Amino acid sequence: MTEPEPATVKPKRPIWRRNLFVLWFGTFMAGLAFSEIMPFLSLYVDTLGNFTKDQLNLYSGITFSATYLVTAVASPMWGRLADRKGRKLMLLRASLGMAVVMGLMGAVTSVWELMALRFIQGIFSGYISNANALMATQAPKSKSGQALGTLSTGYVAGSLFGPLVGGVLAEIFSYRVTFFITGALLLSVFFVSYFFVTESFTPVKKENMLSSKEVLGVVNHPRLILGMFITTLIIQASNMSISPILSLYVREIMPKGSAITLFSGIVAAIPGVATLFAAPQLGRLGDRIGTELILSIGFIFAILVYLPMAFVTNVWQLMFLRFLIGISNATMLPAVQTILSKNTPPEVTGRVFSWNQSFQAIGSVLGPMIGSVVSTVFDYSGVFISTSVLVLLNFLLVWHNTASLRRKHLNS
């Protein structure tokens, strides 16, 4: 009589893969929540008083940029605390704080209250950067490109659907109710992060915390790390420089009477579609051939795509080129985060990623300013040309800073 074969035990999913799934949901919901209020934020400002056109433009601009300005200042403080107390605690702090602040925005009675809450929202920033930091410390170094590339698609996907969801909610309910719903979405992120994110973390005593100078002393290739911060700033500024003029450019190249609003939305969203599908595959490829090489190829590709955007004659050409830009975007920020994770010890990852977020926030402020100034002086086509010049400078900086990594990868 033969003994029955033992039942095969299904291997347990690694903790980092389960966390990746949960954090993808969290970053998706965060991206959805942030972007769904953007289409009507200036319209909401307009309901809070009787403003002239110049006042409305000024107040809308301050309301939009306030969060990014505060994020740039507050992120290093939260990064230091993350290295002391853990990244999960920072995820909970950010998601709960933003849920409360976003809900309160629906109850404001003046534009000053809204501005104040947008400033406070910047203080409670950090969910995305801490999700990246937690994943960077948990995923095996050989899988970090794939993991961070996949994680980046969560925020991208949320940002894609956000404007559509926000527009529908505002149309069915009202601007105020949409803020309440957005707060509830962020509250769900808090509970999911609380119950399902697992972090093995050894607290670092305050007296044992390294200074900023000492942090750069313990990372691999400190000049590379600083270069990546500047690279992040330029990437974000390049992407955001087009934002103020994109719908106006669409209107200029389309026949009068066309559905300009619809096509502007499609043109704005289509890079995210490409990034959503390309980022995980490019991250996996970077793990094999070198993330620094993927990043350099992405810059060259972006330059070749931005330049012809200045000379398109119809919206279909622009949509095609914007789709290609989405592929180049999939090589950029995820690749920077992967390089940071592979060259940063776990005990200082929180601070390094928070510094990177600060530079990204500064890029979010500088980009629209650059686009507005250049379009005023050189017209809309000049914005795309100036953006390609920015990307070229970024490529030269990265090529210089990653020379040692390329040599190491070729010799391995």
Secondary structure, DSSP 8 states (H G I E B T S, - for coil): --------------HHHHHHHHHHHHHHHHHHHHHHTGGGHHHHHHTTS---HHHHHHHHHHHHHHHHHHHHHHHHHHHHHHHHH-HHHHHHHHHHHHHHHHHHHTT--SHHHHHHHHHHHHHT--HHHHHHHHHHHHS-GGGHHHHHHHHHHHHHHHHHHHHHHHHHHHHHS-HHHHHHHHHHHHHHHHHHHHHH---------GGG---HHHHHHHSSSHHHHHHHHHHHHHHHHHHHHTGGGHHHHHHHHS-TTS-HHHHHHHHHHHHHHHHHHHHHHHHHHHHHH-HHHHHHHHHHHHHHHHHHHTT--SHHHHHHHHHHHHHHHHHHHHHHHHHHHHTS-GGGHHHHHHHHHHHHHHHHHHHHHHHHHHHHHH-HHHHHHHHHHHHHHHHHHHHHHTHHHHHHHHH-
